[in-house]
Amino acid sequence: MATKNTMTPSGGVFQSHRGGQIGFGSSSMSPMTIQQQISQDAQRQAQERWKILQETQTKIFETMQDVTVHRARTGDLARRAWEQYIRH
């Protein structure tokens, strides 16, 4: 008769019905260490998102400034060209 190969959790280790143990994660890390690592990773990710947000806002601001300056110059050039056309 064939033996079952199902697993049941047993305190951080899965116990196979065949008698073997299959670990998940490092058994040397305490729950507090895992929680601290998760917290540090979340903080690092938040800092990276903040940095990306700031860079994006800076690029948007610079683009808006360039467009504003270009519009002013274009309008000024068009006005000058129109005045020259009228005068000659």
Residue pairs with C-beta under 8 A, 6 or more apart in sequence:
3 17
3 18
4 17
4 18
5 16
5 17
5 18
6 16
6 17
7 14
7 15
7 16
7 17
7 22
8 14
8 15
8 17
9 15
10 21
12 23
12 24
12 25
12 27
13 21
13 22
13 23
13 24
13 27
14 21
14 22
14 23
14 24
15 21
16 22
25 34
29 37
